[in-house]
Amino acid sequence: MIPVNEPLLNGNEKKYLNECIDTGWISSEGPFIKKFEEGMASYVGRKYAVAVTNGTAALEMAVEALGIGDGDEVIMPSFTIISCGQAVVKSGAKPVLVDSEYDSFNMKIEDIEAKITPNTKAIMIVHIYGLPVDMCHILALAKKYNLKIIEDAAEMHGQTYNGKMCGSFGDISIFSFYPNKHITTGEGGMVLIDDEVLYERCKSLRNLCFSPDGNKRFIHEELGWNLRMTNIQAALGVAQLERIDEFVAKKRWIGNMYQELLSDIKAVNLPIIKKNFANNIYWVFAITLKDNYPKSAKEVMKELGAKGIATRPFFYPMHKQPVFNKMGLFLDNNLPNSEKLYEKGFYIPSGIAITKEQIREVSKIMHEILN
Ligand SMILES: *Cc1c(COP(=O)(O)O)cnc(C)c1O
């Protein structure tokens, strides 16, 4: 079976992990945390970074740190991972969903303004699959209506918008380091921030809001979480970050190879190669079946699986999630592109460790099944 994703851990990962064990620094104290945070902040061009346990936790912390809660609304795409919606719902605020562009997978900018109300506190933008959201319009809206921006850059390490790094646009921006992301710590996440007050707040929320006053160590004025990343995870992160340029180049090489090899398959739409503000970084190689193609994505994925090619379905639209519908949320939402993307879309193997031979094999089987 050719897996959808396999990470590449053959740089300094082992050496740095051994250092953790040899020195005994295995908790969230230890030198790699700060090194990883500073490395990411400098790579993305932010003042501060706070490493946490995963990307989902980073989103929850971002919502809480911005003071979003009961009665507030946050605008976000329906076509994204549950983490985005649940971070807002769990805070007591309400997600307000917009549809996505069918070809770029990113939220429809032109639909946002009509959804802004006096309760809107933030826009959560999510760069999906490989191309960034067209940020200049979002930044203008945020300024006009005095809204915060939470930027989910979990799939976008190394991508730029008009030459500026993704992860540099939010009041709080987040990354994930799950093994299918461009760089991985096994499990892991991070928030990036320029504002010092927000930075201190995030550090406090990560660590149970312990009092900074040593005399009041176990006296708490607020509730936080334990979201501390371990030195072991950060050791992996430091080793991975050393190779990020190479990994980003490899992702683009994989994407370009698939573009060439699959261009003659009439049954599918291939991902957009570039926009005027960015070249696709191909976090995943995301395909939709043409409208006139008779089979569903589910059927095609099954046939590919039977021939040894692993695939993944697209996100299930947030407004259709049973868990939210049961709470009475999104029942009247009509967001057809998000629904159609789920029906027609899937992605194929494109992990950092994939070989040229594996890519050729995927292409061969795709031709057998789809032509
Ligand atoms: C992966 C991902 C997350 C969640 O990250 P975890 O580390 O798996 O919790 C959030 N948002 C997007 C867009 C993602 O792709």
The ligand as an ORCA input file, in Angstrom:
! r2SCAN-3c Opt
* xyz 0 1
  C      -4.280     19.616     11.043
  C      -5.135     20.804     11.156
  C      -5.555     21.309     12.400
  C      -5.401     20.568     13.699
  O      -4.171     20.231     14.070
  P      -3.942     19.035     15.128
  O      -2.518     19.230     15.480
  O      -4.182     17.761     14.386
  O      -4.860     19.239     16.266
  C      -6.248     22.497     12.422
  N      -6.557     23.141     11.291
  C      -6.225     22.668     10.079
  C      -6.608     23.444      8.869
  C      -5.527     21.470      9.963
  O      -5.212     20.982      8.753
*
